[in-house]
Amino acid sequence: MSSPSIPKTQHAIVFDKNGGPLEYREIEVPEPKPTELLINVKYSGVCHTDLHAWKGDWPLPTKLPLVGGHEGAGVVVAMGENVRGWQVGDLAGIKWLNGSCMSCEACEQGHESNCPDADLSGYTHDGSFQQYATADAVQAAHIPAGTDLAQVAPILCAGITVYKALKSANLRAGNWVAISGACGGLGSLAIQYARAMGYRVLGIDGGDEKEALFRKLGGEVFVDFRKSKDVVADVVKATGGGAHGVINVSVSEAAIESSTEYVRSNGTVVLVGLPGGAKCKSDVFNHVVKSVSIVGSYVGNRADTREALDFFARGLVQCPIKVVGLSELPDIYGKMERGEVAGRYVVDTSK
């Protein structure tokens, strides 16, 4: 296949300082390193992590100036001389984990995301809120030919993340899983992965629109925290003793704390959402007597990526998305901060 024409410049959303203006402007197209792909990004999902990166909420400093985004789906248009296993024209995905050393203990054990030298898309490496982006060829996701790139984009972070979190909960078919923050971008996918994996799904979120989405996606029991007088009691009653596992994708410290109360004895609370400065509080007596496990789950490795994409390719998971132009990203961030997003926003980099 002949190489496509690659422009010298492109459009991107860039910020020069944390919390500063999000500018839609023209920048140079990057050159791939010997081990990298150059991907013509067609669509990119918008994740809460992108909002945190822009605001500088986390202790790890961001690259500045920065192009955010880490759910990019597009086409390989060029590659470095050391790349193997890819061809120009292949569909490729840009993940949160852009690259890792592949030689430390964490990488050797398949925990690449825990690599101390991890390179992160849209954080330490310019990400997918641009028309052309580079990605490490080892970590980039192979997307099957013919895939709807707008639909698959959120799978590259949100899908992989919740799939890995569900695996971390150590559940069996028929077990109850409670999803706290059930109808945001991650939660809406967690509902579907949980159902595909054979679990019974209870969702916790607020508002009639969120409940309607939860029902549409096949969730079984919905607890509206805005209407409930006692969320813990409602979850325990609905599940006949508490959820066997909890997936915390909300960004509420109070919601995380309550999940340690409504989890069933010998159950697992999985922490996924990362509210800035938050602590996970668990009553020690309750924690010990119920033999509760609290674990963190951080994105997923290459095998998790392949498995999560396979669920999508088989039609078992679909992402409820709203597609808008890349130039509208500042408005999306505003809606995220106000809690107005049901499902997932995806930006079209051509607009």
NULOGU-832081 format. One record per residue (C-alpha): residue number from 1; x, y, z. Coordinates in pm, 1 decimal, always signed. Example, Ala and Ser with C-alpha at 12.3 -4.5 7.8 and 13.67 -1.06 7.14 Angstrom:
<tinus>
TINU   nr         u         v         w
TINU    1   +1230.0    -450.0    +780.0
TINU    2   +1367.0    -106.0    +714.0
</tinus>
This chain:
<tinus>
TINU   nr         u         v         w
TINU    1      +0.0      +0.0      +0.0
TINU    2    +137.8    +342.3     -92.4
TINU    3    +190.7    +586.4    +190.1
TINU    4     -76.9    +854.4    +219.3
TINU    5      +8.9   +1220.6    +188.7
TINU    6     +89.3   +1361.9    +532.4
TINU    7     +48.6   +1735.9    +587.2
TINU    8    +305.7   +1948.4    +767.6
TINU    9     +50.6   +2105.3   +1001.4
TINU   10    -275.2   +2001.8   +1167.9
TINU   11    -543.8   +2122.6   +1407.6
TINU   12    -537.1   +2036.1   +1777.8
TINU   13    -666.2   +2145.7   +2117.0
TINU   14    -367.4   +2268.7   +2319.0
TINU   15    -324.2   +2422.1   +2663.4
TINU   16      -5.0   +2591.9   +2777.6
TINU   17     -66.4   +2578.3   +3152.7
TINU   18    -290.9   +2373.5   +3379.8
TINU   19    -634.0   +2530.7   +3390.2
TINU   20    -539.0   +2772.4   +3113.5
TINU   21    -727.0   +2838.5   +2788.8
TINU   22    -806.5   +2534.7   +2572.9
TINU   23    -704.1   +2664.3   +2231.9
TINU   24    -807.7   +2513.9   +1898.9
TINU   25    -503.3   +2594.4   +1692.2
TINU   26    -268.3   +2482.8   +1416.8
TINU   27     +43.7   +2289.9   +1517.2
TINU   28    +306.2   +2079.0   +1342.7
TINU   29    +243.4   +1712.4   +1264.7
TINU   30    +484.4   +1505.4   +1481.0
TINU   31    +750.0   +1272.8   +1340.1
TINU   32    +734.2    +913.1   +1467.2
TINU   33   +1037.9    +781.4   +1652.9
TINU   34   +1193.6    +451.6   +1531.4
TINU   35    +958.4    +250.5   +1758.0
TINU   36    +645.0    +458.6   +1699.6
TINU   37    +343.9    +474.1   +1472.1
TINU   38    +203.6    +794.0   +1326.8
TINU   39    -173.7    +764.7   +1343.5
TINU   40    -422.6    +983.1   +1158.8
TINU   41    -669.7   +1016.1   +1445.4
TINU   42   -1027.0   +1019.1   +1317.4
TINU   43   -1210.8   +1017.7   +1649.1
TINU   44   -1121.2   +1047.0   +2015.2
TINU   45   -1327.7    +974.3   +2322.5
TINU   46   -1328.2   +1231.1   +2602.4
TINU   47   -1248.3   +1094.7   +2948.0
TINU   48   -1261.7   +1247.0   +3296.9
TINU   49    -886.1   +1189.2   +3309.3
TINU   50    -849.9   +1447.0   +3031.7
TINU   51   -1031.0   +1697.9   +3253.7
TINU   52    -801.3   +1614.1   +3547.5
TINU   53    -494.1   +1649.6   +3324.2
TINU   54    -601.9   +1993.9   +3206.2
TINU   55    -676.4   +2113.7   +3559.7
TINU   56    -356.7   +1962.0   +3705.8
TINU   57    -547.7   +1769.6   +3973.0
TINU   58    -293.2   +1492.3   +4023.2
TINU   59     +54.3   +1491.5   +4180.1
TINU   60    +223.9   +1371.5   +3859.7
TINU   61    +300.9   +1682.7   +3653.4
TINU   62    +180.3   +1700.7   +3294.6
TINU   63    +385.7   +1780.6   +2988.8
TINU   64    +334.1   +2148.3   +2899.6
TINU   65    +221.0   +2267.0   +2655.4
TINU   66      -0.2   +1961.4   +2612.4
TINU   67    -237.0   +1803.7   +2364.3
TINU   68    -470.8   +1590.6   +2575.0
TINU   69    -670.4   +1280.4   +2482.8
TINU   70    -607.1    +907.7   +2512.7
TINU   71    -896.4    +732.7   +2338.3
TINU   72    -788.0    +790.1   +1980.8
TINU   73    -898.9    +569.6   +1693.0
TINU   74    -752.6    +613.3   +1348.7
TINU   75    -537.2    +488.2   +1063.7
TINU   76    -162.2    +420.3   +1056.2
TINU   77      -7.7    +657.2    +799.6
TINU   78    +363.1    +615.9    +881.7
TINU   79    +592.5    +428.3   +1117.9
TINU   80    +946.9    +420.8   +1247.4
TINU   81   +1207.3    +189.8   +1094.3
TINU   82   +1210.0     -47.4   +1394.4
TINU   83    +834.0    -112.5   +1399.8
TINU   84    +716.8    -468.6   +1339.6
TINU   85    +367.8    -614.6   +1317.4
TINU   86    +201.1    -308.5   +1163.3
TINU   87    +133.4    -185.8    +811.4
TINU   88     +36.1    +151.0    +672.5
TINU   89    -343.8    +147.1    +644.9
TINU   90    -401.6     -61.2    +958.5
TINU   91    -655.4     +68.3   +1209.6
TINU   92    -490.9    +156.7   +1539.6
TINU   93    -589.9    +282.2   +1881.7
TINU   94    -414.6    +525.5   +2113.3
TINU   95    -448.0    +423.8   +2478.9
TINU   96    -370.4    +597.4   +2809.3
TINU   97     -55.2    +385.6   +2830.4
TINU   98    +140.0    +512.0   +2531.9
TINU   99    +452.8    +314.4   +2612.9
TINU  100    +651.5    +144.0   +2888.9
TINU  101   +1007.3     +17.9   +2932.5
TINU  102    +909.2    -351.7   +2890.8
TINU  103   +1207.8    -457.0   +3103.9
TINU  104   +1120.7    -374.2   +3467.1
TINU  105    +953.2    -614.7   +3709.9
TINU  106    +607.3    -466.2   +3649.3
TINU  107    +639.0    -493.0   +3270.9
TINU  108    +776.9    -846.6   +3289.4
TINU  109    +470.4    -954.2   +3489.9
TINU  110    +222.9    -794.5   +3249.3
TINU  111    +161.7    -486.4   +3464.3
TINU  112    +287.5    -236.8   +3208.6
TINU  113     +62.9     +39.7   +3339.8
TINU  114    +254.6     +26.5   +3669.3
TINU  115    +590.1     +78.9   +3496.3
TINU  116    +780.2    +360.3   +3671.7
TINU  117    +883.1    +491.4   +3329.5
TINU  118    +537.9    +468.3   +3170.1
TINU  119    +463.9    +725.3   +2898.3
TINU  120    +101.3    +842.8   +2916.6
TINU  121    -101.3    +969.2   +2621.9
TINU  122    -252.0   +1310.0   +2684.5
TINU  123     -42.9   +1353.4   +2999.5
TINU  124    +330.0   +1302.9   +2947.1
TINU  125    +293.6   +1245.5   +2570.7
TINU  126     +82.3   +1454.9   +2332.9
TINU  127    -241.4   +1265.6   +2288.8
TINU  128    -538.3   +1219.3   +2060.4
TINU  129    -702.3   +1564.4   +2059.7
TINU  130    -519.3   +1628.4   +1734.7
TINU  131    -543.8   +1498.3   +1380.7
TINU  132    -207.3   +1317.3   +1379.9
TINU  133     -51.3   +1158.8   +1688.7
TINU  134    +235.8    +923.4   +1765.3
TINU  135    +201.5    +602.9   +1965.8
TINU  136    +442.9    +332.3   +2076.3
TINU  137    +395.0     +39.4   +1837.2
TINU  138    +405.6    -222.7   +2113.9
TINU  139    +130.5     -62.3   +2322.5
TINU  140     -91.4     +72.8   +2042.9
TINU  141    -415.5    -122.6   +2008.0
TINU  142    -481.8    -332.8   +1697.1
TINU  143    -836.3    -248.0   +1580.1
TINU  144   -1003.4    -495.7   +1340.8
TINU  145   -1057.6    -377.1    +982.8
TINU  146   -1406.0    -241.5    +920.2
TINU  147   -1458.8    -125.6   +1279.9
TINU  148   -1664.6    +190.7   +1339.8
TINU  149   -1388.8    +417.6   +1471.8
TINU  150   -1624.4    +658.4   +1650.8
TINU  151   -1787.1    +371.3   +1838.7
TINU  152   -1463.9    +196.4   +1930.9
TINU  153   -1278.5    +506.1   +2054.0
TINU  154   -1413.5    +496.7   +2414.0
TINU  155   -1331.9    +126.4   +2442.3
TINU  156    -961.7    +220.3   +2427.2
TINU  157    -969.7    +362.9   +2779.0
TINU  158   -1314.2    +343.9   +2935.7
TINU  159   -1384.8      -5.3   +2804.2
TINU  160   -1046.5    -151.9   +2888.4
TINU  161   -1050.2     +12.9   +3231.0
TINU  162   -1388.6    -118.1   +3343.9
TINU  163   -1326.5    -461.6   +3193.8
TINU  164   -1003.6    -492.0   +3394.3
TINU  165   -1182.4    -358.9   +3704.5
TINU  166   -1450.9    -625.2   +3672.3
TINU  167   -1180.6    -891.1   +3645.3
TINU  168   -1019.4    -745.2   +3959.0
TINU  169   -1345.8    -788.6   +4153.6
TINU  170   -1307.7   -1170.4   +4137.5
TINU  171   -1675.3   -1231.1   +4067.0
TINU  172   -1861.3   -1538.4   +3946.3
TINU  173   -2156.9   -1558.7   +3710.8
TINU  174   -2473.9   -1470.3   +3897.5
TINU  175   -2298.6   -1245.1   +4150.9
TINU  176   -2419.8    -891.5   +4216.1
TINU  177   -2193.2    -608.6   +4104.7
TINU  178   -2273.6    -253.0   +4208.2
TINU  179   -2149.9     +19.8   +3976.3
TINU  180   -2114.0    +354.0   +4151.4
TINU  181   -2137.3    +623.8   +3886.7
TINU  182   -2322.4    +382.5   +3660.8
TINU  183   -2422.8    +605.9   +3372.9
TINU  184   -2119.4    +813.8   +3292.4
TINU  185   -1872.9    +713.7   +3023.6
TINU  186   -1708.8    +435.3   +3224.3
TINU  187   -2020.9    +320.7   +3402.2
TINU  188   -2227.0    +283.6   +3086.1
TINU  189   -1965.9     +43.7   +2953.1
TINU  190   -1924.5    -133.0   +3288.2
TINU  191   -2296.1    -220.3   +3283.3
TINU  192   -2256.1    -393.4   +2947.8
TINU  193   -1931.5    -574.7   +3025.1
TINU  194   -2078.9    -695.3   +3355.0
TINU  195   -2388.0    -832.1   +3181.5
TINU  196   -2175.2    -999.2   +2912.1
TINU  197   -1967.1   -1161.1   +3187.6
TINU  198   -2279.7   -1303.0   +3354.0
TINU  199   -2316.7   -1070.1   +3653.1
TINU  200   -2630.0    -906.7   +3796.9
TINU  201   -2597.8    -530.4   +3777.3
TINU  202   -2703.7    -268.0   +4029.0
TINU  203   -2635.3     +92.5   +3930.8
TINU  204   -2597.8    +396.9   +4152.3
TINU  205   -2631.5    +739.5   +3991.7
TINU  206   -2855.7   +1045.5   +3998.6
TINU  207   -3134.0   +1169.4   +3775.2
TINU  208   -3409.0   +1038.1   +3549.0
TINU  209   -3192.0   +1060.1   +3236.5
TINU  210   -2928.8    +842.8   +3400.9
TINU  211   -3189.4    +588.3   +3509.2
TINU  212   -3334.5    +573.9   +3157.5
TINU  213   -2990.0    +500.2   +3015.4
TINU  214   -2927.8    +235.5   +3282.6
TINU  215   -3252.5     +57.4   +3192.8
TINU  216   -3176.6     +82.8   +2820.6
TINU  217   -2839.6     -85.4   +2874.5
TINU  218   -3000.1    -375.1   +3060.1
TINU  219   -2921.0    -294.4   +3421.7
TINU  220   -3136.0    -470.3   +3679.5
TINU  221   -3165.5    -239.8   +3983.2
TINU  222   -3113.4    +137.9   +3987.5
TINU  223   -3056.3    +338.3   +4306.1
TINU  224   -3091.6    +715.0   +4261.4
TINU  225   -2868.5    +872.6   +4524.3
TINU  226   -3059.4   +1198.7   +4488.4
TINU  227   -3386.4   +1035.4   +4589.7
TINU  228   -3266.3    +762.4   +4825.3
TINU  229   -3283.7    +825.1   +5199.7
TINU  230   -3021.0    +553.5   +5264.9
TINU  231   -2815.7    +427.3   +4970.0
TINU  232   -2639.5    +161.0   +5178.5
TINU  233   -2967.6     +13.5   +5304.6
TINU  234   -3119.3     +22.5   +4955.0
TINU  235   -2825.6    -165.2   +4801.3
TINU  236   -2812.8    -426.1   +5078.1
TINU  237   -3187.8    -489.3   +5047.0
TINU  238   -3190.4    -509.0   +4667.6
TINU  239   -2898.9    -754.2   +4654.7
TINU  240   -3005.2    -970.2   +4948.5
TINU  241   -2708.2    -890.4   +5167.0
TINU  242   -2485.7    -653.1   +4972.2
TINU  243   -2302.6    -646.4   +4642.4
TINU  244   -2041.4    -917.4   +4587.3
TINU  245   -1830.4    -658.3   +4410.0
TINU  246   -1833.4    -282.0   +4366.9
TINU  247   -1684.6     -85.9   +4078.5
TINU  248   -1627.3    +274.6   +4184.9
TINU  249   -1613.3    +488.7   +3872.7
TINU  250   -1769.6    +796.9   +4029.6
TINU  251   -1557.4   +1091.9   +4136.9
TINU  252   -1726.2   +1126.5   +4477.0
TINU  253   -1529.0   +1056.1   +4793.5
TINU  254   -1853.6   +1002.4   +4984.5
TINU  255   -1970.0    +745.0   +4728.6
TINU  256   -1644.0    +555.1   +4763.9
TINU  257   -1679.2    +546.5   +5142.3
TINU  258   -2037.5    +419.7   +5127.8
TINU  259   -1931.4    +139.6   +4891.5
TINU  260   -1720.8      -8.5   +5171.6
TINU  261   -2042.8     -35.2   +5374.9
TINU  262   -2278.0    -195.1   +5123.4
TINU  263   -2030.6    -450.0   +4988.1
TINU  264   -2111.5    -806.4   +5098.2
TINU  265   -1893.3   -1006.8   +5335.4
TINU  266   -1588.0   -1141.9   +5151.8
TINU  267   -1666.1    -901.3   +4868.2
TINU  268   -1433.2    -671.4   +4679.5
TINU  269   -1445.7    -294.0   +4642.4
TINU  270   -1259.6    -181.8   +4328.7
TINU  271   -1134.2    +176.2   +4310.0
TINU  272   -1120.8    +319.3   +3957.8
TINU  273   -1231.5    +684.4   +3963.0
TINU  274    -967.5    +932.7   +4078.5
TINU  275   -1120.9   +1235.6   +4251.2
TINU  276    -841.2   +1478.0   +4329.2
TINU  277    -712.1   +1452.9   +4686.4
TINU  278    -970.9   +1193.9   +4789.5
TINU  279    -920.9    +925.3   +5055.0
TINU  280   -1085.1    +584.2   +5072.7
TINU  281   -1226.4    +553.5   +5424.4
TINU  282   -1329.0    +217.2   +5560.9
TINU  283   -1437.2    +140.3   +5917.4
TINU  284   -1172.8    -103.0   +6042.5
TINU  285   -1409.0    -315.9   +6252.9
TINU  286   -1651.8    -355.4   +5964.9
TINU  287   -1365.0    -411.6   +5720.9
TINU  288   -1214.5    -692.2   +5928.1
TINU  289   -1531.9    -865.7   +6045.6
TINU  290   -1673.6    -873.4   +5691.5
TINU  291   -1333.7    -971.8   +5542.4
TINU  292   -1370.2    -704.7   +5275.2
TINU  293   -1104.1    -649.1   +5008.9
TINU  294   -1033.8    -302.5   +4869.2
TINU  295    -823.2    -296.5   +4554.3
TINU  296    -717.7     -42.2   +4297.3
TINU  297    -749.4    -112.4   +3925.6
TINU  298    -553.9     +99.9   +3679.9
TINU  299    -641.3     +67.5   +3308.9
TINU  300    -528.8    -266.1   +3161.9
TINU  301    -244.4    -444.5   +2985.3
TINU  302    -219.1    -564.0   +2625.3
TINU  303    -413.7    -883.5   +2695.7
TINU  304    -692.4    -686.8   +2866.3
TINU  305    -698.9    -459.8   +2561.1
TINU  306    -736.1    -750.9   +2321.1
TINU  307   -1009.2    -911.4   +2533.2
TINU  308   -1203.7    -587.2   +2582.0
TINU  309   -1194.3    -515.8   +2209.0
TINU  310   -1314.2    -870.1   +2138.9
TINU  311   -1630.5    -811.3   +2345.3
TINU  312   -1690.7    -499.8   +2134.5
TINU  313   -1618.1    -676.2   +1804.6
TINU  314   -1869.9    -949.5   +1891.5
TINU  315   -2140.1    -689.3   +1947.5
TINU  316   -2172.1    -752.7   +2321.1
TINU  317   -2072.3    -398.4   +2413.0
TINU  318   -2175.7     -71.6   +2251.8
TINU  319   -2086.4    +273.0   +2372.1
TINU  320   -2364.8    +532.1   +2390.6
TINU  321   -2182.7    +823.0   +2229.7
TINU  322   -2244.3   +1180.1   +2120.2
TINU  323   -2015.0   +1293.6   +1838.0
TINU  324   -1915.7   +1660.9   +1817.4
TINU  325   -1629.7   +1853.2   +1661.6
TINU  326   -1287.5   +1865.3   +1827.6
TINU  327   -1322.1   +2243.4   +1848.9
TINU  328   -1612.5   +2195.1   +2094.4
TINU  329   -1395.4   +2023.5   +2357.2
TINU  330   -1403.6   +2318.7   +2603.8
TINU  331   -1784.8   +2294.0   +2615.4
TINU  332   -1761.6   +1919.7   +2688.4
TINU  333   -1527.0   +1985.8   +2981.9
TINU  334   -1782.1   +2231.4   +3119.8
TINU  335   -2057.7   +1970.4   +3101.9
TINU  336   -1831.3   +1715.8   +3272.5
TINU  337   -1765.2   +1954.1   +3560.2
TINU  338   -2139.9   +2009.7   +3602.4
TINU  339   -2218.0   +1635.9   +3590.2
TINU  340   -2430.9   +1674.6   +3277.7
TINU  341   -2278.8   +1395.5   +3066.3
TINU  342   -2471.5   +1070.4   +3020.8
TINU  343   -2269.3    +823.7   +2815.9
TINU  344   -1957.1    +936.6   +2633.7
TINU  345   -1862.2   +1231.1   +2417.4
TINU  346   -1647.8   +1155.9   +2112.4
TINU  347   -1478.2   +1429.4   +1913.4
TINU  348   -1438.1   +1425.6   +1535.0
TINU  349   -1089.6   +1565.2   +1469.3
TINU  350   -1191.6   +1698.4   +1126.2
TINU  351   -1427.3   +1958.4   +1279.1
</tinus>
